[in-house]
Amino acid sequence: MTTDIQGPPVATTEGRLSNPVTSSENHDLDAPQVMPWRSTTYADARGVLANAVKLAEAGHPILPCYTVNGGDRCTCKRTDKKTGELCRSGKHPNFELAPNGLKDATTDPAMLVQWFDKTGGSINFGWRLDGLGVVDVDTNDGKTGADTVAELEAAHSELSASLTIRTGRGGLQHVYELPEEIDDTSAYADELGPFVDFKRGAGHYVMVPGSKTIDVYRVESGDLLKREPLDGWAHDLALNLGSLVNRKRSAADKPIKAEGTSGPVLDLSSWATRNRG
């Protein structure tokens, strides 16, 4: 199955192009230009810039992120204070390029090319989820996200086929459109069940296909620019679980006693667990 990415301009590895396009003499002006916004200095071997530009031109804000180098180390070069090991993430924002994090996400293709060139093509991009919801299924290191999804689908119905991204760690991210009337995405729960996250809205992002962590993110199925509406049951479940979480937090902040009694504080945690899914 082919993925929805643009191939590199010339080279097949990250680094400088062997013959960068610098003038109209190097190409046919009458030929269709598939990728007008591209680096003329560094190869886009993973297609991450091509995909980021495609999304930006469709109105999706894009954020520069660190990547993972050939030694499986994050280019942030930071050390985990607890373990003493070098970072391996490759997913967090590059605050040298975007000091305000998600607020600096842009739909300007020229800025994406500028970020790409400043890092010598050694970059990942984050896709800010304005108006979108992502069912993020974690399956690496024995995590049971696929089992959780199977249980949810057995109880409701199968998730609708939509754009699906295979992550660098082997999981799956199903991308959907949220209802237009939803303004406050904080009402949704962060999880739909064990090892199934629900990322949504302008406060969350996922990696653009072509980004690299352990492996390269790629389009597993669907079209990068087309998403289906979030299934009604998944939408309702995320809202209901979000309500339970908020109630639990309120109970922790201010104990709730049974009405009309001086009895013990109600334990909402077990209720939330029983009603999950």
C-alpha positions as CSV (number, residue, x, y, z in Angstrom):
1,M,0.0,0.0,0.0
2,T,1.3,3.4,-0.9
3,T,1.5,6.2,1.6
4,D,0.2,9.7,1.0
5,I,3.6,11.5,1.0
6,Q,5.7,13.3,-1.5
7,G,9.0,11.8,-2.3
8,P,12.4,13.6,-1.8
9,P,13.4,16.1,-4.5
10,V,16.7,14.4,-5.4
11,A,18.6,12.6,-2.6
12,T,17.5,9.4,-0.8
13,T,18.9,10.3,2.6
14,E,18.7,13.3,4.8
15,G,21.4,16.0,4.0
16,R,22.3,18.4,1.3
17,L,20.9,17.9,-2.2
18,S,23.5,16.9,-4.7
19,N,22.1,19.2,-7.3
20,P,19.9,21.8,-5.6
21,V,17.4,23.6,-7.8
22,T,18.5,27.2,-7.9
23,S,17.2,28.7,-11.1
24,S,14.5,28.1,-13.8
25,E,17.2,26.6,-16.0
26,N,17.2,23.5,-13.9
27,H,13.6,22.4,-14.6
28,D,10.8,22.7,-17.1
29,L,8.7,25.8,-16.3
30,D,5.8,24.2,-18.2
31,A,5.8,21.0,-16.2
32,P,3.3,20.8,-13.3
33,Q,4.9,21.7,-10.0
34,V,3.6,19.1,-7.5
35,M,5.4,20.7,-4.5
36,P,6.0,24.4,-5.0
37,W,7.0,24.8,-1.3
38,R,10.1,22.7,-0.8
39,S,13.7,23.0,0.3
40,T,16.2,23.6,-2.5
41,T,19.0,22.8,-0.1
42,Y,18.2,19.7,1.9
43,A,16.5,16.4,0.9
44,D,13.1,15.6,2.2
45,A,13.9,11.9,2.4
46,R,11.0,11.0,4.7
47,G,8.5,13.2,3.0
48,V,7.8,15.0,6.3
49,L,8.1,18.5,4.8
50,A,5.9,17.6,1.9
51,N,3.2,16.3,4.2
52,A,3.5,19.3,6.6
53,V,3.1,21.7,3.7
54,K,0.1,19.8,2.3
55,L,-1.6,20.0,5.7
56,A,-0.7,23.7,6.2
57,E,-2.1,24.6,2.8
58,A,-5.3,22.9,3.8
59,G,-5.5,25.2,6.9
60,H,-4.0,22.8,9.6
61,P,-1.5,24.5,11.9
62,I,1.9,22.8,12.0
63,L,4.5,22.9,14.7
64,P,8.3,22.2,14.5
65,C,9.5,19.3,16.7
66,Y,12.8,17.5,17.4
67,T,13.5,14.2,15.7
68,V,15.5,11.1,16.4
69,N,18.9,10.8,14.9
70,G,20.7,7.8,13.5
71,G,21.8,6.9,17.0
72,D,18.3,6.7,18.3
73,R,18.7,9.9,20.3
74,C,16.4,12.9,20.3
75,T,18.0,15.9,18.7
76,C,17.0,18.0,21.7
77,K,20.2,16.4,23.3
78,R,18.6,16.6,26.8
79,T,19.2,14.2,29.6
80,D,16.4,12.6,31.7
81,K,17.0,13.9,35.2
82,K,15.6,10.7,36.8
83,T,17.3,8.1,34.7
84,G,20.4,10.0,33.5
85,E,19.7,8.7,29.9
86,L,19.7,10.9,26.8
87,C,16.2,11.7,25.5
88,R,14.8,9.4,22.8
89,S,11.5,11.1,22.3
90,G,11.6,13.0,19.0
91,K,8.1,14.1,19.6
92,H,8.3,17.3,21.7
93,P,8.2,20.8,20.3
94,N,11.4,22.4,19.2
95,F,11.4,25.4,21.5
96,E,14.4,26.9,19.8
97,L,12.3,27.4,16.7
98,A,8.9,27.8,18.4
99,P,9.4,29.2,21.9
100,N,5.7,29.4,22.5
101,G,5.0,25.8,21.7
102,L,1.6,25.1,20.1
103,K,0.9,28.8,19.9
104,D,3.6,29.1,17.3
105,A,2.0,26.5,15.0
106,T,1.5,27.9,11.6
107,T,-0.2,27.4,8.3
108,D,2.5,29.3,6.4
109,P,4.4,26.9,4.1
110,A,7.3,29.3,3.8
111,M,7.9,29.1,7.5
112,L,7.8,25.3,7.4
113,V,10.6,25.4,4.7
114,Q,12.5,27.9,6.9
115,W,12.3,25.6,9.9
116,F,13.3,22.6,7.8
117,D,16.4,24.4,6.4
118,K,17.4,25.7,9.8
119,T,17.7,22.1,11.1
120,G,19.4,20.8,7.9
121,G,16.3,18.7,7.3
122,S,16.7,17.0,10.7
123,I,13.2,17.8,11.9
124,N,9.8,16.3,12.8
125,F,6.5,18.2,12.5
126,G,3.5,18.2,14.8
127,W,-0.1,18.5,13.5
128,R,-2.2,20.7,15.8
129,L,-5.6,19.1,16.1
130,D,-7.9,22.1,15.6
131,G,-11.4,20.7,15.1
132,L,-10.1,17.1,15.1
133,G,-10.1,14.1,17.4
134,V,-7.6,11.2,17.4
135,V,-8.2,7.8,18.8
136,D,-4.6,6.9,19.7
137,V,-4.1,3.1,20.1
138,D,-0.9,2.2,21.9
139,T,0.4,-1.3,21.3
140,N,4.2,-1.2,21.8
141,D,6.0,-3.0,24.6
142,G,3.0,-5.3,25.3
143,K,0.5,-2.5,25.7
144,T,-3.1,-3.7,25.1
145,G,-4.7,-0.7,23.3
146,A,-5.9,-3.0,20.5
147,D,-7.7,-5.2,23.0
148,T,-9.4,-2.1,24.5
149,V,-10.6,-1.0,21.0
150,A,-11.9,-4.5,20.3
151,E,-13.9,-4.5,23.5
152,L,-15.3,-1.0,22.8
153,E,-16.3,-2.0,19.3
154,A,-17.9,-5.2,20.5
155,A,-20.0,-3.1,22.9
156,H,-20.9,-0.5,20.4
157,S,-19.9,-0.7,16.7
158,E,-16.7,-0.7,14.7
159,L,-14.9,2.6,14.4
160,S,-15.6,4.2,11.1
161,A,-12.8,4.0,8.5
162,S,-11.0,7.3,8.4
163,L,-7.4,8.5,8.0
164,T,-5.2,6.2,10.0
165,I,-1.6,6.8,10.8
166,R,0.9,4.1,11.9
167,T,3.1,5.6,14.6
168,G,6.9,5.3,14.9
169,R,6.3,2.8,17.8
170,G,3.8,0.7,15.9
171,G,0.5,2.0,17.3
172,L,-2.4,3.4,15.3
173,Q,-3.9,6.9,15.3
174,H,-7.4,7.2,13.9
175,V,-8.1,10.8,12.9
176,Y,-11.7,12.2,12.9
177,E,-13.6,15.4,12.5
178,L,-15.2,16.7,15.7
179,P,-18.7,18.2,15.6
180,E,-18.6,21.8,14.6
181,E,-20.6,22.9,17.7
182,I,-17.9,21.7,20.1
183,D,-16.0,24.7,21.4
184,D,-14.6,23.4,24.6
185,T,-12.6,20.2,24.0
186,S,-11.5,20.0,27.6
187,A,-14.9,18.4,28.4
188,Y,-13.6,15.2,26.7
189,A,-11.7,12.6,28.5
190,D,-8.0,12.1,27.8
191,E,-8.5,8.3,27.5
192,L,-11.2,6.0,26.2
193,G,-9.8,3.0,28.0
194,P,-6.5,1.3,28.9
195,F,-3.8,2.4,26.4
196,V,-6.3,4.3,24.2
197,D,-5.8,8.0,24.4
198,F,-8.2,10.6,23.0
199,K,-6.2,13.6,21.6
200,R,-8.3,16.5,20.4
201,G,-8.5,20.2,19.7
202,A,-5.9,23.0,19.6
203,G,-4.3,21.9,22.9
204,H,-3.1,18.6,21.4
205,Y,-1.1,17.4,18.4
206,V,0.1,14.3,16.7
207,M,3.1,13.8,14.5
208,V,2.9,14.5,10.8
209,P,3.5,11.4,8.7
210,G,7.2,11.3,7.7
211,S,8.2,12.2,11.3
212,K,10.6,9.7,12.9
213,T,10.9,8.3,16.4
214,I,11.8,4.6,16.6
215,D,10.5,4.3,13.0
216,V,8.9,6.7,10.5
217,Y,5.3,7.7,10.9
218,R,3.3,6.8,7.8
219,V,-0.3,6.8,6.4
220,E,-1.6,3.3,7.1
221,S,-4.9,3.9,5.3
222,G,-7.1,6.7,4.0
223,D,-6.2,10.1,2.7
224,L,-4.1,12.7,4.6
225,L,-6.6,15.5,3.8
226,K,-9.8,13.5,4.4
227,R,-11.4,12.6,7.7
228,E,-14.7,11.1,8.7
229,P,-16.9,12.4,11.5
230,L,-16.1,10.9,14.9
231,D,-18.5,8.0,15.6
232,G,-21.4,9.0,17.9
233,W,-20.6,6.4,20.5
234,A,-17.0,7.4,20.7
235,H,-18.0,11.0,21.0
236,D,-20.5,10.2,23.8
237,L,-18.0,7.9,25.6
238,A,-15.3,10.6,25.6
239,L,-17.8,13.2,27.0
240,N,-19.2,10.8,29.6
241,L,-15.8,9.7,30.8
242,G,-14.6,13.3,30.8
243,S,-17.6,14.2,33.1
244,L,-16.7,11.4,35.5
245,V,-13.1,12.5,35.6
246,N,-14.2,16.1,36.4
247,R,-16.5,14.8,39.1
248,K,-13.7,12.8,40.6
249,R,-11.5,15.8,40.6
250,S,-14.2,17.9,42.3
251,A,-14.6,15.1,44.9
252,A,-10.9,15.3,45.6
253,D,-11.0,19.1,46.0
254,K,-14.2,19.1,48.1
255,P,-15.5,15.9,49.7
256,I,-19.1,15.0,48.7
257,K,-21.3,13.4,51.4
258,A,-24.5,11.6,50.9
259,E,-27.4,14.0,50.8
260,G,-29.2,14.4,54.1
261,T,-26.7,12.4,56.1
262,S,-23.4,12.8,57.8
263,G,-22.1,9.5,56.3
264,P,-18.8,8.8,54.7
265,V,-17.4,10.5,51.6
266,L,-18.6,8.9,48.4
267,D,-15.9,7.1,46.4
268,L,-16.4,8.1,42.8
269,S,-13.3,6.3,41.5
270,S,-14.8,2.8,41.5
271,W,-17.9,4.2,39.8
272,A,-15.7,5.7,37.1
273,T,-13.9,2.4,36.6
274,R,-17.1,0.3,36.4
275,N,-18.6,2.7,33.8
276,R,-15.5,2.9,31.6
277,G,-16.6,1.7,28.2
